[in-house]
Amino acid sequence: MRRFACTVLLAVTAGCATVPGAVAPYRVVGDAIPEPLAASGEAARGREVIAGRDGNCVLCHFVPGAGKRVMGDLGPSLAEVGSRLNAGQIRLRIVDARRLNPDTIMPSYYRVDGFDRVAEAYRGKPVLTAQEIEDAIAYLRTLR
C-alpha cells in the first residue's frame, strides 16, 4: 500500500511541477545541506508552498497552521519540526529525502535525475524551485 501511495504521490507532484530551469548545485554534509539554495526564504510564501498544489505536503503530513481541514498521516507530523531539525536538515529532506532513507515515500522535490517516466514538459525541472524550497524552510522553522 505504501508503494502505491508513493507512486500516486510522485505522479501528482510531478504533474504539478510548474517551475522552469535547472537545479543549482548543492553540497550535502552529513544529514543536511547547510548552504541555502537561494535567497533567504519568506515564511508567508513558504506556508503557501507547503499547503499549495506545488508542495502538496499536507497530502502526507499534518502541518499546523497550514489552513487545511484534511491532512495526511503517511508521513510524520510537522508540528514542532523547527525545534527538531535545523534549516540544513529540513533542506535535505525536501531536496532529496532518499539520500537519508532510500525506501522513503517522500518525493524528491529538487532532484531531476534518475527518473524513468517523466513527461517531456517536466523533464530536467524540479518540482519546487530553489526559492520555493527556501520559503518552505522558513515556514517550517516557525513550527516550534
Buried (B, 14 or more C-beta within 10 A) or exposed (E): EEEEBBEEBBEEBBEBBEBEEEBEEBEBEEEBBBEBBEEEBBBEBBBBBBBBEBBBBBBBBBBEEBEBEEBBEBBEEBBEBBEEBEBBBBBBBBBBBBBBEEEBBBBBBBBBEEEEEBEEEBEEBBBBBBBBBBBBBBBBBBBE
